[in-house]
Structures are given as C-alpha cells and as structure tokens.
Amino acid sequence: QVQLAESGGGSVPAGGSMKLSCRASGSRGGSYCMAWFRQVPGADREGVGGTDVYGRAMIATSVEDRFIISRDMASNTLYLRADTLKPEDSAMYYCAATEEDKWCSGGYSRNEYKFWGQGTQVTVSS
C-alpha cells in the first residue's frame, strides 16, 4: 500500500508563504491520484486540491488565488505552495492518495482517498 510522508509545516507570519511536500512510497508502480486536505479541530477535513494520475492539478476555488498544487511524477512527490497566508489557513495539512489503478477524478473529495499521511501543522500568526 502507499505510504505518505508530509513535510514543510511550521509557523508562518500572515502574508507569508509556505511550501509543503508529500513523498509517496510503497507503490506497486500503479497509477493513483493525490491530494491535499486540511483540518482544524472540531471541523470536517477540507479538500484543498488534487492531482490526477497524470499530475494535472485541480484546486479549490476558496484558495485558487493563493495556492498552487504540483506533482513530480518521477519522484512521487506532491507539493503545495501557498502565498499570502492568512490566520484562517492555520490547520493540520494532510496528504492523501487513492488506491492504485482504481479510477479517480483528481479532485479533492475525501471519500475518493484511501491512504493518508500523518499530517503537518501549519500555523499562521497575525
């Protein structure tokens, strides 16, 4: 099964930028979608954006003017670049992957994703 490891979280001042990485390992060599989600305590896990099996990205409209998702297919790494960060972007950010060789949309609907990373905390201070 696919294992996911996020990195790059931490404390960022409002207006600043961050870049998160998520390295996938354990793949059988099949195709799968990957996505970023975020969650604050007491709230549902929110989709930020996803990539399809070709690495094409889809980003949530709520962040599309500030966030960019990209994927390096050669290294099985998913990235999230976020600019002009706001305190409300503070959350635990999770990387997720679908089951290999199962159709996936490349979107960010939580129920499509089977494998999850441990998450990386991002805190934006005002």
C-alpha positions, 0 to 999 in steps of 0.5 A: 500500500502507499505510504505518505510522508508530509513535510514543510509545516511550521509557523508562518507570519500572515502574508507569508508563504509556505511550501509543503511536500508529500513523498509517496512510497510503497507503490506497486508502480500503479497509477493513483491520484493525490491530494491535499486536505486540511483540518482544524479541530472540531471541523470536517477535513477540507479538500484543498486540491488534487492531482490526477494520475497524470499530475494535472492539478485541480484546486479549490476555488476558496484558495485558487488565488493563493495556492498552487498544487504540483506533482513530480511524477518521477519522484512521487512527490506532491507539493503545495505552495501557498502565498499570502497566508492568512490566520484562517489557513492555520490547520493540520495539512494532510496528504492523501492518495487513492488506491492504485489503478482504481479510477479517480477524478483528481479532485479533492473529495475525501471519500475518493482517498484511501491512504493518508499521511500523518499530517503537518501543522501549519500555523499562521500568526497575525 
